[in-house]
Amino acid sequence: MTSQGSLGEFGRIERFFRPLARGFAGALSLTDDAALIAVSPGQELAVTTDAVVAGVHFLASDAPGDIARKALRVNLSDLSAKGARPLAYTLTLALPREVSDRWVEGFAAGLAADQDCFGIALAGGDSVSTDGPVWVSITAFGLVDAGRMIKRSGAIPGDRIWVTGTIGDAALGLAMIETRLSGSSADKEFLAGRYRLPEPRVGLAAAIARHAHAAIDVSDGLAADFGHLCMASAVQGIIEAEKVPLSPPARRALQTDEKIWGTLLSGGDDYEILFAADAEAGPFLRQSALETGIKLTEIGIVTPGAGESAILRADGKPVLLARAGWTHS
Amino acid sequence: MTSQGSLGEFGRIERFFRPLARGFAGALSLTDDAALIAVSPGQELAVTTDAVVAGVHFLASDAPGDIARKALRVNLSDLSAKGARPLAYTLTLALPREVSDRWVEGFAAGLAADQDCFGIALAGGDSVSTDGPVWVSITAFGLVDAGRMIKRSGAIPGDRIWVTGTIGDAALGLAMIETRLSGSSADKEFLAGRYRLPEPRVGLAAAIARHAHAAIDVSDGLAADFGHLCMASAVQGIIEAEKVPLSPPARRALQTDEKIWGTLLSGGDDYEILFAADAEAGPFLRQSALETGIKLTEIGIVTPGAGESAILRADGKPVLLARAGWTHS
């Protein structure tokens, strides 16, 4: 370990990271070689790991607090898709030697804000120096009732397909940040914000745990992840393109150029949840959406057979196929 | 995610990493967003995370299998120090785009060999492309009987201090690799090997769980980690320098230059286990050492009071002090 900035590695842990572990006794105040997780009888642990890297998942110039929050949120999104209640996370942080204590302070402040918001705490971590870009690797733990983690498999013909939030915003936001796409400054701000800071749907995890037959975190794009879910469940499915929820800025971009459909449905980085549930669960799901304030939209249906799933326009023309987990446009 | 090499990310997961998950049903064959860990009543989960980075913890030119094994072993070392039985691990791998499928194959083969050797399996992971050096972040899970994880705290006056294996080899090995130190080619091969591939003391985890009052993985150097243990336990301690176990090559280096003491005791990367146990546990510990073939040496004693702990020569002259977790030479 190389000492970094004025505080050094130990100083940074003590000042910035130890306070993040206060909410989790098993973290042992980050003073030991391992954290301790107790799981009550009747419960199991859902474990997910996702890393973000400067230049790939965020821009090196992004605010450190936003980078931290994105790293945590992409993991919270996975937990929510599995119907798991957030419990704790471990953090590995690689920083170039020139990164200042102030940057680290901002990073930790971002984590603190999201910990409060989503009810999760730091359990342990490691920090390393690097000559390369900043990267952040998080492993997150959530609790599920034993045997009740919602998998990608489990969807059955007749199930309705639902998705949270709106789709395609992050991909458009990144295109605008990289000036590959134009738009009003208000639209750009909204869409870029959706790329920089996804909204994990933690509030819907309980409803998903109760009602979903199968679920997936939409990170590779709606079409690809819809394909992943159908493949894992050995079913086909049809999503109706007109029902896919779009934000007003995304709708405006689509009105300008119909080819934007491809970006919306395959762009990725949505961190929304796609799930399949019995048709009879509809009223309960709508109620959960009302109670949590999280938008929830029924967009399609699961059909028998395996192979090619499709996102169709009203005229029956396929917009995108999602075949065996691979996206074809 | 960027496609890498000829197989691409999905192809690499399927070909090289999915077989590593066969031994752990909760990995769901790496096809879902999260892994599932069930913990039996009366047990708890010890969780540790450690990353290794090219140019810091290994050399970019090292064999990919050795890099993989070192990354896994530094985590297994932490679990063993806590008295935990290895269960599963998650892996985050960042690779430069030019890394070949063959390199990844060698990396996975290294993991496979150590999984068999130490009884652990892959539970999940993430891979990212990077413009920087290779890094590997592992979070490892082990099982402990509830309330029985061995912490850094818990040592009491009168406890004997024990250490596994030999101390200082890795630091000398790195010095020889970097040509800061000379030695016979046989000694260099041995010591460099100890740097490249630490030996996690998994076989002693059960004895540590049963007998240790406090334990720590020696990664920052014997002096510093001895200080960490004493500080966490609010005790002092004395290690007798002459009792610290040295390999024959390390002993030869010390005969050539007595200043080598500093490197041996503060160099780090030992991944041995330092622990404190009741004097009466001695015979049982010696028996465990015999049964497992893992060298175990009594090197000192825990004393009352808090503050400065010391590594002393036979003449009572301090070789190194380990004060409040910080090393002073």
Contacts between the chains, C-beta under 8 A, distances in Angstrom:
chain1	res1	chain2	res2	distance
A	1	B	220	7.7
A	2	B	56	7.6
A	10	B	325	7.7
A	28	B	151	6.7
A	31	B	152	6.6
A	31	B	232	6.0
A	32	B	82	7.6
A	32	B	151	5.4
A	32	B	152	5.2
A	32	B	153	8.0
A	32	B	232	7.4
A	33	B	48	6.0
A	33	B	78	4.4
A	33	B	81	5.5
A	33	B	82	6.0
A	33	B	152	7.2
A	33	B	216	6.3
A	33	B	217	5.0
A	34	B	46	4.3
A	34	B	47	5.9
A	34	B	48	4.1
A	34	B	78	5.6
A	34	B	79	6.7
A	34	B	82	4.7
A	34	B	84	7.0
A	34	B	142	7.5
A	34	B	149	7.0
A	35	B	46	7.4
A	35	B	47	4.7
A	35	B	48	7.4
A	36	B	44	5.6
A	36	B	45	7.2
A	36	B	46	6.2
A	36	B	47	7.5
A	36	B	144	7.8
A	36	B	149	5.4
A	37	B	39	7.8
A	37	B	44	6.6
A	37	B	45	4.3
A	37	B	47	5.8
A	38	B	39	7.8
A	38	B	44	5.0
A	38	B	45	7.7
A	38	B	146	7.0
A	39	B	37	7.8
A	39	B	38	7.8
A	39	B	39	4.1
A	39	B	44	7.6
A	39	B	45	6.8
A	41	B	41	4.6
A	44	B	36	5.6
A	44	B	37	6.5
A	44	B	38	4.9
A	44	B	39	7.6
A	45	B	36	7.2
A	45	B	37	4.3
A	45	B	38	7.7
A	45	B	39	6.8
A	45	B	45	7.0
A	46	B	34	4.3
A	46	B	35	7.4
A	46	B	36	6.2
A	47	B	34	5.9
A	47	B	35	4.7
A	47	B	36	7.5
A	47	B	37	5.8
A	47	B	90	6.4
A	47	B	123	6.3
A	47	B	124	6.4
A	47	B	141	7.8
A	48	B	33	6.0
A	48	B	34	4.1
A	48	B	35	7.4
A	48	B	124	6.8
A	49	B	90	4.3
A	49	B	91	7.7
A	49	B	92	5.8
A	49	B	124	5.8
A	49	B	125	6.2
A	49	B	126	5.3
A	49	B	139	6.6
A	50	B	92	8.0
A	50	B	126	5.2
A	51	B	92	4.6
A	51	B	94	6.9
A	51	B	126	5.1
A	51	B	128	5.2
A	51	B	137	7.1
A	52	B	128	7.7
A	53	B	94	6.5
A	53	B	128	5.0
A	53	B	129	7.6
A	53	B	130	5.6
A	55	B	131	6.5
A	56	B	2	7.5
A	56	B	128	6.2
A	56	B	129	6.3
A	56	B	130	7.6
A	57	B	128	7.7
A	78	B	33	4.4
A	78	B	34	5.6
A	79	B	34	6.7
A	81	B	33	5.5
A	82	B	32	7.7
A	82	B	33	6.0
A	82	B	34	4.7
A	84	B	34	7.0
A	90	B	47	6.4
A	90	B	49	4.3
A	90	B	139	5.4
A	91	B	49	7.7
A	92	B	49	5.8
A	92	B	50	8.0
A	92	B	51	4.6
A	92	B	92	7.5
A	92	B	137	4.3
A	94	B	51	6.9
A	94	B	53	6.5
A	94	B	135	6.2
A	123	B	47	6.3
A	124	B	47	6.4
A	124	B	48	6.8
A	124	B	49	5.7
A	125	B	49	6.2
A	126	B	49	5.3
A	126	B	50	5.2
A	126	B	51	5.1
A	126	B	137	7.4
A	128	B	51	5.2
A	128	B	52	7.7
A	128	B	53	5.0
A	128	B	56	6.1
A	128	B	57	7.6
A	128	B	135	7.2
A	129	B	53	7.6
A	129	B	56	6.3
A	130	B	53	5.6
A	130	B	56	7.6
A	130	B	132	5.9
A	130	B	133	6.5
A	130	B	135	7.0
A	131	B	55	6.5
A	131	B	132	6.3
A	131	B	133	6.3
A	132	B	130	5.9
A	132	B	131	6.3
A	132	B	132	1.4
A	132	B	133	5.3
A	132	B	135	7.9
A	133	B	130	6.5
A	133	B	131	6.3
A	133	B	132	5.3
A	135	B	94	6.2
A	135	B	128	7.3
A	135	B	130	7.0
A	135	B	132	7.9
A	135	B	135	7.0
A	137	B	51	7.1
A	137	B	92	4.3
A	137	B	126	7.4
A	137	B	137	4.2
A	139	B	49	6.6
A	139	B	90	5.4
A	139	B	139	4.1
A	141	B	47	7.8
A	142	B	34	7.6
A	144	B	36	7.8
A	146	B	38	6.9
A	149	B	34	7.0
A	149	B	36	5.4
A	151	B	28	6.6
A	151	B	32	5.4
A	152	B	31	6.6
A	152	B	32	5.2
A	152	B	33	7.2
A	153	B	32	8.0
A	216	B	33	6.3
A	217	B	33	5.0
A	220	B	1	7.6
A	232	B	31	6.0
A	232	B	32	7.4
A	325	B	10	7.5
